[in-house]
Amino acid sequence: MKELDINQVPSSGTEEECMEVEEEDESPNGGGPARRKKLRLTKEQSHLLEESFGQNHTLNPREKETLAEILGLKPRQVEVWFQNRRARSKLKQTEMECEYLKRWFGSLSEQNRKLHKEVEELRAINVGSHLFPPASALSMCPRCERVTAASNTKMSHLRRRQLSAACYN
């Protein structure tokens, strides 16, 4: 699968990669610097650069010179390609972390919603009974995860049966 960069113009029909190169010559229009032109990398050049990047995300000057010589590029072009590739890699990592955090936030929000619902149920139990059972007198049904009064509380037998029956509905 080929990675697409929204900052690059797609190549026309070929699967070559584009890289901006600064021209140092004067423009034919007169005094100013020339416009940037796109350097087209062949599949082999792109593959070798990606392979080198996979081994090490940064190059020392000797490695840069050697790689540039092998590829037939200027060392500055290799340096710029590595800078751009590190930026794309960092962006991809940030996107993945953002997606993970969004999923985690969704999970925590759902847990929070369930806890709020449980708090409301506990408040309803406390309002409905004249005696407020201590926390140790409450138990959670493992089947439906509802909090109910344990059998040793002073709640009426009828109320315990109602709570217990609610679990099976």
Secondary structure, DSSP 8 states (H G I E B T S, - for coil): -----TTS---SSS--EEEEE---SB-TTSSSB---EEEEE-HHHHHHHHHHHHH-SS--HHHHHHHHHHHT--HHHHHHHHHHHHHHHHHHHHHHHHHHHHHHHHHHHHHHHHHHHHHHHHHHHHHHSSS---GGGEEE-TTT--EEE-TTSSS-HHHHHHHHHHTT-
